[in-house]
């Protein structure tokens, strides 16, 4: 292997790798789509040129056919008139027109074939263009989805990297511990209170209030509680002062 060939391979390897590193597949695909779409107007222009040539040749064929018919009629008219000199002159002209007509028909045949071929090429190109554009668009959509998924993955990874997961779980644990401590304190506070004694004291106050009301009813002459006292014993919850005041009230009433 010559030094020049080795040098060219070295240059290609250096610049080829650099270009590959700089290439963005997304941008290149978008550029390919633009270039494919730009090819359509150029192809239409070329096909229009071929079509114009076909139409021009068709007009020339018609012109030569008309001229040939005109020359033929003049030759016949010259022969009928006995003017062979005129017929001979137009006969030479007819031979030239026939050659031009034959040549033009050949050109028209090739031009028509070229036009048909151009239409077939355009049809194949359009089909291939649509396929490539559809593939490119699907690849671009997949690339966008992959980018979004990469962002989500980066976000999820950042949870652990930045300690979000750890602090999140730690804060939840702290709140749960605080809640448990407060609930425990409430239970302990309730256990320290003698609820049964409070209940008994509350019932005793109700009984005492009821006895006071009955006593006032007796003093006011609104009822007799002797029968009720015989039926069920009543607790005497009144203090000595209240009994003394009751007796005083009875003596005053007796007097």
C-alpha positions in Angstrom: 0.0 0.0 0.0 1.4 3.4 -1.1 2.0 6.2 1.3 -0.5 8.4 -0.5 -3.3 5.9 -0.1 -2.4 5.5 3.6 -2.4 9.3 4.0 -5.9 9.6 2.3 -7.2 6.9 4.6 -5.8 8.7 7.6 -7.5 12.0 6.5 -10.8 10.3 5.9 -10.7 8.5 9.3 -9.9 11.8 11.1 -12.5 14.0 9.3 -15.0 11.3 8.9 -15.1 10.6 12.6 -15.3 14.4 13.4 -18.2 14.8 10.9 -20.0 11.7 12.3 -19.7 13.2 15.8 -21.1 16.5 14.7 -24.0 15.0 12.7 -27.4 15.3 14.3 -29.7 12.6 13.0 -32.8 14.6 13.6 -31.5 17.7 11.7 -30.3 15.5 8.8 -33.6 13.7 8.5 -35.4 17.0 8.4 -33.0 18.2 5.7 -33.6 15.0 3.7 -37.4 15.6 3.8 -36.9 19.2 2.5 -34.6 18.0 -0.3 -37.0 15.3 -1.3 -39.8 17.8 -1.5 -37.6 20.2 -3.4 -37.0 17.5 -6.1 -40.6 17.5 -7.1 -40.7 21.0 -8.7 -37.4 20.2 -10.6 -38.8 16.9 -11.8 -42.0 18.6 -12.9 -40.0 21.1 -14.8 -38.0 18.4 -16.7 -41.2 16.5 -17.5 -42.7 19.7 -18.8 -39.7 20.2 -21.1 -40.1 16.7 -22.5 -43.8 17.2 -22.9 -43.2 20.5 -24.8 -40.8 18.7 -27.2 -43.5 16.0 -27.8 -46.1 18.7 -28.6 -43.7 20.6 -30.9 -42.9 17.4 -32.8 -46.6 16.6 -33.1 -47.2 20.0 -34.6 -44.3 19.5 -37.1 -45.8 16.1 -38.1 -49.1 17.7 -38.8 -47.5 20.5 -40.7 -45.5 18.1 -42.9 -48.6 15.9 -43.4 -50.5 19.0 -44.5 -47.7 20.1 -46.8 -47.3 16.6 -48.3 -51.1 16.5 -49.1 -50.8 20.0 -50.7 -47.8 19.0 -52.8 -49.4 15.8 -53.8 -52.5 17.6 -55.0 -50.4 20.1 -57.0 -48.5 17.3 -58.7 -51.8 15.7 -59.7 -53.1 19.0 -60.9 -49.9 19.6 -63.0 -50.2 16.1 -64.6 -53.8 16.7 -65.4 -53.0 20.0 -66.9 -50.2 18.5 -69.1 -47.6 20.5 -67.2 -45.0 17.8 -66.5 -42.4 20.5 -65.6 -44.6 21.8 -62.7 -45.4 18.2 -61.6 -41.7 17.3 -61.6 -40.8 20.4 -59.5 -43.4 19.6 -56.9 -42.4 15.9 -57.0 -38.9 16.9 -55.8 -40.5 19.0 -53.1 -42.7 16.0 -52.1 -39.7 13.8 -51.7 -38.1 16.3 -49.4 -41.3 16.7 -47.3 -41.6 12.9 -47.0 -38.1 12.6 -45.7 -38.7 15.4 -43.2 -42.0 13.8 -42.1 -40.4 10.4 -41.6 -37.6 12.0 -39.6 -40.0 14.0 -37.5 -42.2 10.9 -36.8 -39.1 9.1 -35.6 -38.2 11.9 -33.3 -41.8 12.1 -32.0 -41.7 8.4 -31.3 -38.6 8.7 -29.2 -39.9 11.9 -27.5 -43.2 10.2 -26.6 -41.3 7.2 -25.2 -39.1 9.6 -23.2 -42.2 11.4 -21.9 -43.8 8.1 -20.8 -40.6 7.1 -19.1 -40.4 10.4 -17.3 -43.9 9.9 -16.0 -43.1 6.4 -14.8 -39.9 7.7 -13.1 -41.9 10.5 -11.4 -44.5 8.0 -10.2 -41.8 5.8 -8.8 -40.0 8.8 -7.2 -43.2 10.1 -5.6 -43.9 6.7 -4.2 -40.4 6.3 -2.8 -40.5 9.9 -1.6 -43.6 9.4 0.4 -42.2 6.2 1.9 -39.0 7.9 2.9 -40.8 10.9 4.3 -43.1 8.6 6.3 -40.2 6.7 7.7 -38.4 9.9 8.6 -41.4 11.4 10.3 -41.9 8.2 12.3 -38.3 8.2 13.3 -38.5 11.9 14.4 -41.6 11.1 16.4 -39.8 8.1 18.0 -36.9 10.4 18.7 -39.2 13.0 20.4 -40.7 10.2 22.5 -37.3 8.9 23.4 -36.2 12.4 24.5 -39.3 12.8 26.7 -38.6 9.4 28.2 -35.0 10.4 28.8 -36.1 13.5 30.6 -38.5 11.5 32.8 -35.6 9.1 33.5 -33.3 11.9 34.4 -36.0 13.3 36.7 -36.5 10.0 38.4 -32.7 9.6 38.8 -32.4 13.1 40.2 -34.7 12.0 43.0 -32.1 9.7 44.3 -29.1 11.7 43.3 -30.4 14.9 45.0 -31.6 13.0 48.0 -35.2 13.7 47.4 -36.2 10.1 48.0 -34.3 10.1 51.2 -35.6 13.4 52.6 -39.1 12.5 51.4 -39.1 9.2 53.4 -37.4 10.8 56.3 -40.0 13.6 56.6 -42.8 11.0 56.3 -41.2 9.0 59.1 -40.9 12.1 61.3 -44.5 13.1 60.8 -45.6 9.6 61.6 -43.5 9.6 64.7 -44.9 13.0 65.9 -48.4 11.8 65.3 -47.8 8.6 67.2 -46.3 10.5 70.1 -49.2 12.9 70.3 -51.7 10.1 70.2 -49.7 8.3 73.0 -49.7 11.5 75.1 -53.4 11.8 74.7 -54.0 8.2 75.8 -51.7 8.7 78.8 -53.5 11.9 79.7 -56.8 10.1 79.6 -55.5 7.2 81.6 -54.2 9.6 84.3 -57.7 11.0 84.8 -60.0 9.0 87.1 -63.0 9.0 84.8 -64.9 6.6 87.1 -64.6 9.0 90.0 -65.7 11.9 87.8 -68.8 9.9 86.8 -69.7 9.0 90.4 -69.3 12.7 91.3 -71.5 13.7 88.4 -74.2 11.2 89.4 -74.0 12.4 93.1 -74.5 16.0 92.0 -77.6 15.0 90.0 -79.0 13.1 93.0 -78.3 16.1 95.3 -80.0 18.5 92.9 -83.0 16.2 92.7 -83.3 16.1 96.5 -83.1 19.8 96.8 -85.9 20.2 94.3 -88.1 17.7 96.3 -87.3 19.6 99.5 -88.5 22.8 97.9 -91.6 21.2 96.7 -92.4 19.9 100.3 -91.9 23.4 101.7 -94.1 24.8 99.0 -96.8 22.2 99.7 -96.6 20.9 96.1 -96.3 17.2 96.9 -95.7 14.5 99.5 -92.5 12.5 99.2 -93.3 10.2 102.2 -94.6 7.5 99.9 -91.7 7.9 97.5 -89.2 7.7 100.5 -90.9 4.4 101.6 -90.7 2.9 98.2 -87.0 3.6 97.5 -84.3 4.9 99.8 -82.8 8.2 99.0 -79.2 9.2 99.6 -78.8 12.0 102.1 -76.2 14.1 100.5 -77.1 17.4 102.2 -74.6 18.9 104.5 -75.4 19.9 108.1 -75.8 23.5 107.2 -78.5 22.7 104.7 -80.3 20.5 107.3 -80.2 23.3 109.9 -81.5 25.8 107.3 -84.3 23.3 106.5 -85.3 23.0 110.1 -85.2 26.7 110.5 -87.4 27.1 107.5 -89.9 24.5 109.0 -90.0 26.3 112.4 -90.7 29.6 110.8 -93.5 28.0 108.8 -94.9 26.4 112.0 -94.9 29.7 113.8 
